[in-house]
Amino acid sequence: MPQGNSTPDNSPNGTQASPAPGLQIGEAQVSVPDTKPSEVPPVPKWTGCRYAAKAFRFRALCLFLLSAGVLAGGLFAANRVPESYRTWVWGASILLVAISWIWLLAVLLYRHWTISYRLDHERLLVKRGLFLQTTDSILIAQINDIKKVQTLADRLFNGGVGTVVIYSSDSTDNVLRLNAVDKPSEAFEAIDSLRKDYVRRRGIKSFSTGDSGLDDGSLGIFH
């Protein structure tokens, strides 16, 4: 029998279907738009911490010396009063010292477990409180300046803790203090690096200290 021209199709039996009219089979050419991906902000090396408990070392040392003085004074006074009053004088001295140490320990634990700082590439969060918890948030775009403060007691007795002070264009609180920060130099460098990187990526010439206007999509800045 004469065989005519037939075109196989893609049927289940293994034949190939003919192309649809007007559809040209050939090597596909995909054009990729020439677009530059947006830069990803760097991940900060310092991401946050709690209120450092070792910030109380100098206070504990001062309280220890004061407690020793109170006990010594109580013992001296107890030997100078009638015997019937010695127990009261000595007991009052011990009670005063015990209350002082309990108060210091309570304040230390409260601040350590209720105050925390957290930093990411967009904002800084400060949480405070136990029963009534408050959260302060400052965007990196709102930070105008940053300062690190360390007292002599912080450097010599408190294990190098410090305070990081942030000046921003936030309308509610333009000065934010991060107290008792462990490794304050790392915190300072991380926040300052994010601020400088934001300035570089957005091409910002200066920060506005007056408000946090949103006219151009930025927060408190001029282009």
Secondary structure as UniProt FT lines:
FT   TURN            12..13
FT   TURN            21..22
FT   STRAND          48..50
FT   HELIX           53..56
FT   HELIX           57..78
FT   TURN            79..80
FT   HELIX           83..114
FT   STRAND          116..119
FT   STRAND          123..128
FT   STRAND          134..139
FT   HELIX           140..142
FT   STRAND          143..149
FT   HELIX           152..156
FT   TURN            159..160
FT   STRAND          162..168
FT   STRAND          175..181
FT   HELIX           184..202
FT   STRAND          206..207
FT   TURN            215..216
FT   STRAND          221..222
//
